[in-house]
Amino acid sequence: MKKQLLIFVMLLGASSSAFAQKPSAARREAGPPNIVLIMVDDMGYSDIGCYGSEISTPNLDKLAAGGVKFTQFYNAARCCPSRASLLTGVYPQQAGMGGMVTTKPDHSGETPYQGWLSRETVTVAEVLKSAGYRTYMSGKWHVGEERPDWPLQRGFDKYFGLISGANSYYRLLPGRLILEDNEPYEIPENFYMTDAISDYAVRYIDDATRPDSKDPFFMYVAYTAPHWPIHAPDEEIAKYRGKYLKGWDQLRKDRYARQQKMGLLPKSALLSDRDDRIPAWEDAPNKDDWDLKMAAYAGMITRLDAGVGRIVEKLKATGQLDNTLIMFLSDNGACAEVLTGRAKRDLEEEAYKRSLVTPTGQKWSYDAYGMEWANLGNTPFRLYKQYTHEGGISTPLIVHYPKLVKKGFQTDQVGHIMDLMPTCLEVAGVQHPATFDGRKVKPVEGKSLVPILKDKTRQPHDFIAWEHFGCRAVRQGDWKLVSSKIDDQWELYNIAKDRSELNDLAAAMPGKMKEMLNLYEGWAKKVGAK
């Protein structure tokens, strides 16, 4: 009898102990899901393993294998417009960010290109916070430089990250601002931006899942990687050193072959030609330097993938993974920008001198990887970040939500970055408000992705459109009208048959051209696009 009583007491104690470790996790399991929205910066369509890359991204690949992998998802062509659209569920112009952020905002009135997040919109953090969510952000903000427009003023409970645009991964550059909540952050020894963003994301999950918390949480993780300057720890660069001596021509073919094998692209989607401004690899000078640049870039992606792995492991350890919606994407296509002349403008005089003699990847370097490797990043598409051709606006999108997605699959249904906010609201069971904080706000333009996550056919957008710095496009069904500022000529493509935009049908189909142009002009008038 005593032995039976002892066993009973031990079992009761073990049960009580197990319950005491995660009481809030058990209570939250039946309620609204947590939401983790992860966005990276300047990463190309083919730059992770599950989209055709040779770069090692095991954590993202695992999320994709167990979730939904979108093959036709679009961002808004550049950092500021994409971030504004993600946060508000409307087109960038409607959120005041048709162009880039301004360092001296004029809050006396609102325009589509004002350069700070519109007060006529409401952010996903503001809506979810008002519905009882705890809200966190770690990473790059870039939609408002002044305090009225900072994360804590737009719905987040906690914030760590870069308010400004591009910055060194090791130190603070002139004119930039890193904050913890609303206070300037002092960079410690051994700082590396990607790791710091991951550290705070993990710390915020701990805060959100502490035993006394009953509330679900929303967390926006906005990595600055792999945006230039190309900075990566030595051990990450070493993993790839020498692998890129194969050259951009062969590597583009290799990525394209993997994309075709995994069914990422229809057979009709041909590999675009190498950009005619780029030499053939066999003619490229300084091949070892080019190898170093791409090795460092690859190392940046592998390091951020490790950060994603840490976030997933923390969710698992706190009992929250199955009840957490995770979404991952890039803010634009791969970046072809060069830093010639910019380093002298961005850096202090002594730092500029050091940058000229410092190898790519190291603390004092200030390099980009150029059009040459960006052309690889956007395989199989043409053009780059800021353009509205497929190379500028196509992004991977991975959605992982075990409670809803029981088995991983791939979808070619079309989506846009403004769809993410209504998706978050639907899974949270929250309505988008007509007014917020005493002011009328614009309704969302995005459409929830939840039907797609349920492996159903979603009623698509009637059309989606883009405009950024003179690059314009509109897509309706399989048809896309697009123009870049290179030549300002409209081009017409059947995307279902020609995703790589190689066969311009403008001259052959004047009636369709006129129909699509009218569609674009009506949209531009509505949102105030230039």
Number of C-alpha atoms within 10 A of each C-alpha: 6 7 8 9 10 11 12 12 12 12 12 12 12 12 11 11 11 11 13 11 13 17 16 21 21 14 13 19 19 9 14 17 25 29 23 24 20 21 25 23 23 27 27 33 30 28 27 23 18 25 28 23 24 18 20 21 22 17 19 22 18 14 23 23 17 18 25 25 26 24 22 20 22 28 28 33 30 26 27 27 32 26 25 32 31 27 24 32 30 24 29 30 28 27 32 29 29 31 22 21 23 18 13 12 14 11 11 5 8 17 15 21 23 22 28 32 34 28 19 17 24 29 25 25 28 22 21 24 19 13 16 12 25 24 25 28 29 28 28 26 28 25 29 25 22 13 11 13 19 22 28 19 13 18 21 24 17 18 25 27 26 25 22 19 19 18 22 20 25 19 18 15 16 11 11 14 17 23 18 15 20 15 11 12 15 11 14 9 8 8 12 18 24 25 16 19 24 25 16 22 28 21 13 23 21 15 15 24 22 16 14 11 16 20 20 28 25 27 25 25 26 27 26 26 26 28 23 23 24 26 31 29 15 12 10 19 23 15 16 20 18 16 15 20 18 13 19 25 18 14 20 24 16 15 24 25 15 19 22 17 12 13 13 21 21 14 12 13 20 19 19 20 15 19 13 7 8 15 14 14 15 11 9 12 10 8 17 12 14 21 22 23 25 28 27 28 30 27 28 25 23 24 21 24 21 20 22 23 19 17 23 20 15 18 20 14 12 17 18 22 22 17 23 25 25 21 22 22 24 29 30 33 38 36 30 20 14 14 17 11 8 12 20 16 12 17 18 13 12 8 16 18 15 16 20 15 10 14 17 27 27 19 20 23 22 28 23 25 27 19 19 23 26 26 28 27 29 29 32 27 28 23 24 28 27 25 29 33 28 26 29 29 31 30 33 25 26 24 22 29 24 17 13 17 19 14 13 19 15 18 16 14 16 19 24 26 28 27 24 23 27 25 20 25 18 15 17 20 13 15 12 20 13 13 14 17 8 6 12 14 17 20 16 21 17 23 22 21 26 18 13 19 24 13 16 11 12 17 12 14 16 8 15 22 20 27 27 24 14 18 20 23 24 22 23 17 14 13 19 23 29 27 20 21 13 9 7 12 10 15 19 27 22 20 21 15 16 18 25 24 25 18 14 15 16 17 10 10 11 12 11 15 21 13 11 22 18 12 18 24 13 12 17 17 10 11 17 15 23 16
